[in-house]
Structures are given as structure tokens and as C-alpha cells.
Amino acid sequence: MSESRRSASALVRRWWPLALAVPLGAAAGAGYALVSHPSYAANSYVVVVAEQQGEGATAVNFAQAYGRLAGQPQVLAAAAAETGHSVATLSDTVRGTTSPDAPMIEITGTGRRPADAVKSADAVAKSLIAFANTSSKETGVRLVALADAAEPDGPSSPSAALDTAVGGAAGVLVGTLVMLTRRRPGAATGSAGTAASAEAEPAAAAEPATTPRPRADFEPKKPAGSNR
């Protein structure tokens, strides 16, 4: 076998988990994008206005607070009656987000049809305004509708390109893990032999030297001048 063939064979044996997992992961992501139901998103905007001039920071703080209340049952109850959905359904399909430096609340509604997304976003925005303005005298701010939701041009999910990329990335991860966990028999045997040799050397060094014993027929000489 030529050197190039041996090199190619070694590369295949080493990298085949990665070469197999990446296309499979990308295909799985693309398949998910094809079979999953499309979801549409629409955004409605609400702005917080301070009753007194120069209270911009107060308006921003209240926007943060009311943005977190957009998904609470006390706000969703009126919107649920208007949309015909349950409070639990709206809590899963509608969310409120805010900006750290602007007194604005973005209400995002999702649905399987563009009209459903628009209806949910506008209903929750309207309910939030009514809920907040009942206590405007105490808070010193009021909520005003800034922009109603518009029907989206296309679905927000799934995204074929994004899902394929995510599947390919998952394939890279799985293939890498498989490569790391594989153990080559030759390498394992070699390491075991080296370890055995390393253990044998200290054992031989630790064995005490044998002290020579005198012969049985050996008789020690008596010193001169001794009668014993």
C-alpha cells in the first residue's frame, strides 16, 4: 500500500465520527424545519408618560415594572376574554420586553397565523394600559399606545438556515465526543506494557539483597595463644 493510501486510511479511521455526525445533524435540523408548524410574531408598542416634566427616569423605571407585569394573570385576564384564549395560552404566546434607557414596552404576540399574533399582541397591550392607568394618580405616570401590531410578512420560526446550522453544530459536538471517547487497542496495550514495566522496576529495586550464609563445614580459626 502506498504512503498516500495509508495516510488516507489513517485519516478516515480517525475522523469518521465527525464526518458522519455533521451531515446527519444538519439533515435532522433541516427535517425539523420542514415538518414543524410555522409561527408568526407581531409587536405592539406602549409608552410610559410621566405626569410631570423632568421625570424621565421615573417613567423608565415604571416601564421596567409594567413590562414584567405584561405576562401576569391580572393583565392577561381581560385580554383572554377578548381573544378567546385562556390565560395560560396567552402567558405562553405573549411576552413583554423593555429598554433600559427608554420608557417603552414592546408586547410580542405569537400565533400560527399572522392575524392571531396581531390580535394577541394588541389585546395584551390594551389590557396593560387599562390596568396601569387605574393607579396613575398614585404612580404619577400613565401608559399610552404608541403603535398597534402589524401583520408579519413571514413566519418567525422555523428558520431552515438556522435549524440546519444548529443541527450541524450538534453533529460537530457529538462527533467530537465520540472521537474523544474512542480508545485504540494498540495504544491501550502499549500503555499497559509501559505501566507494567514501570511497576516492575521499583519492585526489583525494593527487594533486599540476600546475605550470604556460612558453609556448614566451615570452622572458624582460633586465635594464637588460646587454649580454647
DRENBA-959913 format. One line per field, with one value per residue (C-alpha): residue in three letters; residue number from 1; x, y, z. Coordinates in nm, 4 decimals. Each point is the difference from the previous one (the first is absolute). Layout:
BEGIN
type <- (ALA,...) $
seq <- (NUM,...) $
X <- (X,...) $
Y <- (Y,...) $
Z <- (Z,...) $
***
This chain:
BEGIN
type <- (MET,SER,GLU,SER,ARG,ARG,SER,ALA,SER,ALA,LEU,VAL,ARG,ARG,TRP,TRP,PRO,LEU,ALA,LEU,ALA,VAL,PRO,LEU,GLY,ALA,ALA,ALA,GLY,ALA,GLY,TYR,ALA,LEU,VAL,SER,HIS,PRO,SER,TYR,ALA,ALA,ASN,SER,TYR,VAL,VAL,VAL,VAL,ALA,GLU,GLN,GLN,GLY,GLU,GLY,ALA,THR,ALA,VAL,ASN,PHE,ALA,GLN,ALA,TYR,GLY,ARG,LEU,ALA,GLY,GLN,PRO,GLN,VAL,LEU,ALA,ALA,ALA,ALA,ALA,GLU,THR,GLY,HIS,SER,VAL,ALA,THR,LEU,SER,ASP,THR,VAL,ARG,GLY,THR,THR,SER,PRO,ASP,ALA,PRO,MET,ILE,GLU,ILE,THR,GLY,THR,GLY,ARG,ARG,PRO,ALA,ASP,ALA,VAL,LYS,SER,ALA,ASP,ALA,VAL,ALA,LYS,SER,LEU,ILE,ALA,PHE,ALA,ASN,THR,SER,SER,LYS,GLU,THR,GLY,VAL,ARG,LEU,VAL,ALA,LEU,ALA,ASP,ALA,ALA,GLU,PRO,ASP,GLY,PRO,SER,SER,PRO,SER,ALA,ALA,LEU,ASP,THR,ALA,VAL,GLY,GLY,ALA,ALA,GLY,VAL,LEU,VAL,GLY,THR,LEU,VAL,MET,LEU,THR,ARG,ARG,ARG,PRO,GLY,ALA,ALA,THR,GLY,SER,ALA,GLY,THR,ALA,ALA,SER,ALA,GLU,ALA,GLU,PRO,ALA,ALA,ALA,ALA,GLU,PRO,ALA,THR,THR,PRO,ARG,PRO,ARG,ALA,ASP,PHE,GLU,PRO,LYS,LYS,PRO,ALA,GLY,SER,ASN,ARG) $
seq <- (1,2,3,4,5,6,7,8,9,10,11,12,13,14,15,16,17,18,19,20,21,22,23,24,25,26,27,28,29,30,31,32,33,34,35,36,37,38,39,40,41,42,43,44,45,46,47,48,49,50,51,52,53,54,55,56,57,58,59,60,61,62,63,64,65,66,67,68,69,70,71,72,73,74,75,76,77,78,79,80,81,82,83,84,85,86,87,88,89,90,91,92,93,94,95,96,97,98,99,100,101,102,103,104,105,106,107,108,109,110,111,112,113,114,115,116,117,118,119,120,121,122,123,124,125,126,127,128,129,130,131,132,133,134,135,136,137,138,139,140,141,142,143,144,145,146,147,148,149,150,151,152,153,154,155,156,157,158,159,160,161,162,163,164,165,166,167,168,169,170,171,172,173,174,175,176,177,178,179,180,181,182,183,184,185,186,187,188,189,190,191,192,193,194,195,196,197,198,199,200,201,202,203,204,205,206,207,208,209,210,211,212,213,214,215,216,217,218,219,220,221,222,223,224,225,226,227,228) $
X <- (0.0000,0.1382,0.0726,-0.2897,-0.2475,0.1251,-0.0363,-0.3531,-0.0925,0.1336,-0.1996,-0.3194,0.0471,0.0588,-0.2577,-0.2916,-0.2182,0.0189,-0.0483,-0.3117,-0.1552,0.0130,-0.2067,-0.2450,-0.0469,-0.0490,-0.2526,-0.1888,-0.0167,-0.1247,-0.2590,-0.1259,-0.0416,-0.2068,-0.2406,-0.0481,-0.2947,0.0787,-0.0317,-0.0611,0.0928,-0.1479,0.1070,-0.2124,0.1632,-0.1031,0.1738,0.0048,-0.0599,0.0774,-0.2619,0.2645,0.2780,0.3529,-0.1020,0.1541,0.1845,-0.3241,-0.1723,0.2822,-0.0218,-0.3757,0.0436,0.2290,-0.2563,-0.3015,0.1954,0.0373,-0.3717,-0.1004,0.0023,-0.1776,-0.3548,-0.1475,0.0951,-0.0674,-0.3515,-0.1609,0.2062,-0.1042,-0.3658,0.0611,0.2048,-0.1890,0.3174,0.0626,0.2315,0.2422,0.0095,0.0679,0.2766,0.1756,-0.0512,0.0365,0.2961,0.0987,0.3490,0.1413,0.2993,0.2413,0.0065,-0.3436,-0.3470,-0.1420,-0.1496,-0.0038,-0.2783,0.0741,-0.2762,0.0493,-0.2412,-0.0358,-0.1613,0.1045,-0.3425,0.0205,0.3355,-0.1312,-0.3153,0.1861,0.2596,-0.2568,-0.2330,0.2748,0.1259,-0.3531,-0.0501,0.3355,-0.0880,-0.3355,0.1576,0.2776,-0.2128,-0.2342,0.2782,0.1514,-0.0819,0.2096,0.2868,0.0154,0.0288,-0.2411,0.0282,-0.0804,-0.0199,0.2878,-0.0535,-0.2365,0.1314,0.0385,-0.0393,0.3390,0.1129,0.1276,0.0313,0.2500,0.0658,0.1044,0.2997,0.1443,0.3460,0.0136,-0.1321,0.2443,0.2889,-0.1060,-0.0253,0.3452,0.1451,-0.1582,0.1585,0.3417,-0.0476,-0.1142,0.2739,0.2676,-0.1235,0.0070,0.3546,0.1117,-0.1539,0.1406,0.3008,0.2379,0.0952,0.3668,0.0386,-0.1727,0.2264,0.3128,-0.0924,-0.0822,0.3392,0.1810,-0.1870,0.0830,0.3693,-0.0029,-0.1570,0.2493,0.3070,-0.0811,-0.0951,0.3385,0.1799,-0.1915,0.0867,0.2757,0.3309,0.0512,0.2608,0.2470,-0.0135,0.3107,0.0596,-0.1016,0.3508,0.1777,0.1824,0.1353,0.3700,0.1001,0.2225,0.3641,0.0775,-0.3541,-0.0585,-0.3627) $
Y <- (0.0000,0.3420,0.2702,0.2173,-0.2865,-0.0729,0.3662,0.0097,-0.3155,0.1461,0.3194,-0.1947,-0.2155,0.3066,0.2459,-0.2187,0.0817,0.3708,-0.0513,-0.2073,0.2029,0.3446,-0.0871,-0.2007,0.2909,0.2495,-0.2306,-0.0391,0.3789,0.0490,-0.2731,0.1663,0.3283,-0.1761,-0.1862,0.2541,0.2390,0.3623,0.2647,0.3705,0.2915,0.3497,0.2921,0.2656,0.2985,0.1849,0.3105,0.1194,0.3746,0.1869,0.2459,0.2549,0.1345,-0.1141,-0.3413,-0.2019,-0.2329,-0.0722,-0.0890,-0.2381,-0.1706,-0.0474,-0.1307,-0.2702,-0.0915,-0.0056,-0.1966,-0.2806,0.0199,-0.0514,-0.3783,-0.0097,-0.1421,0.3313,0.1540,-0.3038,-0.0618,0.2825,-0.0844,-0.3654,0.0970,0.2143,-0.2544,-0.3127,-0.1617,-0.1128,0.1851,-0.2931,0.0101,0.3741,-0.0333,-0.2421,0.2045,0.3626,0.1678,0.3538,0.1430,0.3375,0.2230,0.1026,0.3628,0.0640,0.0025,-0.2396,-0.3483,-0.2403,-0.2582,-0.2982,-0.2414,-0.3276,-0.2287,-0.2479,0.2666,0.3641,0.1212,-0.2008,0.1570,0.3516,-0.0557,-0.1374,0.2793,0.2795,-0.1544,-0.0330,0.3527,0.1376,-0.1966,0.1175,0.3650,-0.0350,-0.1794,0.2584,0.3120,-0.0933,0.1012,0.2871,0.2508,-0.1962,-0.0814,0.3344,-0.1723,-0.1248,-0.2439,0.0974,-0.2197,0.0935,-0.2382,-0.2868,-0.3321,-0.0553,-0.3344,-0.1629,-0.0705,-0.3479,-0.2485,0.0657,-0.3711,-0.2492,0.1273,-0.2598,0.1602,0.0404,-0.3486,-0.1577,0.1900,-0.1038,-0.3640,0.0161,0.1518,-0.2785,-0.2504,0.1589,-0.0351,-0.3626,-0.0996,0.1644,-0.1785,-0.3349,0.0648,0.0887,-0.3095,-0.2462,-0.2029,-0.1644,-0.3572,0.0424,0.3154,-0.1612,-0.3091,0.2105,0.2168,-0.3083,-0.1569,0.3199,0.0232,-0.3640,0.0599,0.3123,-0.1933,-0.2895,0.2245,0.1451,-0.3477,-0.1382,0.2924,-0.0382,-0.3720,-0.0310,-0.1562,-0.3587,-0.0255,-0.2861,-0.2776,-0.1855,-0.3546,-0.2763,-0.1589,0.3266,0.0256,0.3355,0.0177,0.0451,0.2893,-0.0777,-0.0674,-0.1068,-0.3404,0.0066) $
Z <- (0.0000,-0.0950,0.2547,-0.1218,0.0409,0.3486,0.0924,-0.1432,0.1910,0.3254,-0.0517,-0.0685,0.3100,0.2133,-0.1333,-0.1075,0.3073,-0.0807,-0.3732,0.0692,0.2819,-0.1647,-0.3132,0.2103,0.2415,-0.2817,-0.1678,0.3279,0.0432,-0.3547,0.0510,0.3163,-0.1865,-0.2671,0.2301,0.2817,-0.0035,-0.0922,0.2686,-0.0594,0.2277,0.0201,0.2200,0.1677,0.1749,0.3153,0.1400,0.3620,0.0409,0.3224,0.1211,0.0982,-0.2159,0.0729,0.1312,-0.2807,0.2364,0.1833,-0.3269,-0.0911,0.3378,-0.0309,-0.3534,0.1383,0.2640,-0.2316,-0.2582,0.2540,0.0798,-0.3642,0.0433,0.3364,0.0412,0.1176,-0.3349,-0.2184,0.1345,-0.2002,-0.3097,0.0236,-0.0102,-0.3094,-0.1941,0.1031,0.1338,0.3540,0.2345,-0.0117,-0.3801,-0.0053,0.2588,-0.2370,-0.3167,0.1179,0.1692,0.0906,-0.0431,0.0980,-0.0708,0.2777,-0.1192,-0.1567,0.1607,-0.2586,0.0272,-0.2921,0.0084,-0.2245,-0.0899,-0.1846,-0.1799,-0.2819,-0.2164,-0.0430,0.1100,0.3241,0.0860,-0.0661,0.2024,0.3017,0.0049,-0.0305,0.2591,0.2608,-0.0697,0.0447,0.3211,0.1388,-0.0690,0.1765,0.2968,0.0472,-0.0470,0.2829,0.2397,-0.1974,0.2765,0.2461,-0.2384,-0.1815,-0.3406,-0.2611,-0.2881,-0.3576,-0.3093,-0.2286,-0.2944,-0.0686,-0.1231,-0.3730,-0.1755,-0.0584,-0.3539,0.0822,0.2844,0.2763,0.0390,-0.1117,-0.1938,-0.2357,-0.0027,0.3779,0.0770,-0.2471,0.1562,0.3493,-0.1108,-0.1568,0.3190,0.2036,-0.2383,0.0566,0.3753,-0.0165,-0.2445,0.2136,0.3114,-0.1803,-0.1178,0.3509,0.1564,-0.2524,0.1170,-0.2411,0.1054,-0.1000,0.2035,0.2979,-0.0163,-0.0343,0.2942,0.2077,-0.0829,0.0899,0.3281,0.0833,-0.0698,0.2128,0.2867,-0.0322,0.0292,0.3447,0.1213,-0.1053,0.1574,0.3255,0.0400,0.2672,-0.0936,0.1249,0.2766,-0.0665,0.2600,0.1300,-0.1139,0.2334,0.0053,0.0595,0.3347,0.1098,0.0889,0.3647,0.0838,0.0847,0.3677,0.0782,0.1625,-0.0684) $
***
